Amino acid sequence: MPKYLLIMRGTDESNAAMMADIDEMMTATRQFIEETVKAGVLLAAEGLDDPGRGVVVDFSGAAPVVTDGPYGETKELFGGFFLLDVASKQEAVEWAKRVPAARGSKIEVRRVPGSDEVPQVDR
């Protein structure tokens, strides 16, 4: 079965709204995870740390440039993910519609190609 990554994307506003009701959000998220486990589709789920604790390695120039967070120019940041093993993109979308998310958040659904789909280099 194909794998799909549900990427949680939020803005400063949606992240603030989520933090205002963090206990309710965590309860809803645990329930969602339990549902995906019972359905046998959850492969992994992780939240990401505060963007202010991260860095960006930018390869735009001749040498990589490392910039500490937070990133004021960023409109949306990845906040975490769910990796699902489902039968189709539509099934992944149906699960994505059930992810507990604050108003203004988005869930990006991306298929993870299998190893047989990655171009092989002849050596």
N, C-alpha and C positions, 0 to 999 in steps of 0.2 A: 504494500500500500504506500502511496505517496506520503511524504512528510510535509507539513506546513508550519511555518513560523508565524505566530500571531504576535506582532510587535506593538507594544503599548507606547503610544506617543502622546505627550502632554505639553501644554503651555504653562507658563508661570501661573496663569489664572486657574487652569484646571487642576494643576498640582496643589495650589493653595486650597481649592475647594475640597480636594481629596483629603488633605491633611486636616482640614477643619472637622471632618467626619471620619477620622482614621479608624476608630474602633469599628464602626459600621462597615467601612470599606474592607477592613481585614476579615471580618466575619463573612461578608459576601464573597470575598476572594477565596477563603478556605472552603466555602460551600461549592463554589465553581470548580475548584481543584478536585474536591471529592467526587463531583459529578463526572469529571473527565476521567478520573481513575476508575470509577465504577463502569464507565462506558468502555474502558480499555484503550483509550486514545492518547492519554498523556504520556509523553516521553520525558519532558523536562519543563520546569517552570522556575524562573528566577526574576527577582526585582534587582534593579541597579541602584547603586549608591548615589548620593547627591552629586549633581554635575560639578559642583564647586570643588569636589575632591578629585576630579578626573583631570586628564590632560588630553590635548589633541596633538597628534603628530601629523603635520602638514607636509605633503610631498609636492607642493606647487613649485618650489624653487629647485636649485641645483642640489641643495642638501636639505634633509628633513629639518623642520623647525617645530619645536615643542612649545606649546602654549598651555599654561595652567587655566583651569576653569575658574569661575563660571564663564559662560559664553554669551555675552550680552547681545550679540548679533543673531543668535539662534532663535527662531520662532517656535520650533518644536524640538523636544528632546526625547530620545528613547528612554523609557522608564523601566522596562523589563520585557519579558517574553514568555510565551507558552509554546512548546514544541509538541505538535500533535501528529499522530499517525492515523490518518483518515483516508477514506476511499476516494474523495474528490475535493476539488476546490470549493464546490458548493457546500459540502459538509463542513469544511474549515470555516467558511463564511458564516454558517449557521452557529457554530461554536463561538466565533468572534462576536456575533450579535449578543451573546449571552455573557460576555466578559463584564464584570462589574467595573464601571468606568465613570469618572466624574464628567459632568457636562463640559463640553469643549475638548474632551480627549478624542483620540482616534486610535483605531486598531488597524494596523497594516497587515495584510495577509499575503505571505510570500511562500511559494513552493520551494522546497529544498531538493535540488536535483540529486538523483541517485548516483553512486560512484560510476555506474555504467554510462552515465550521460556526460561525464566530464571528459573533455578531449585528452587523449593520451599522447605523450611525447615519446617518439621512437628514440631509442638510445643505442 
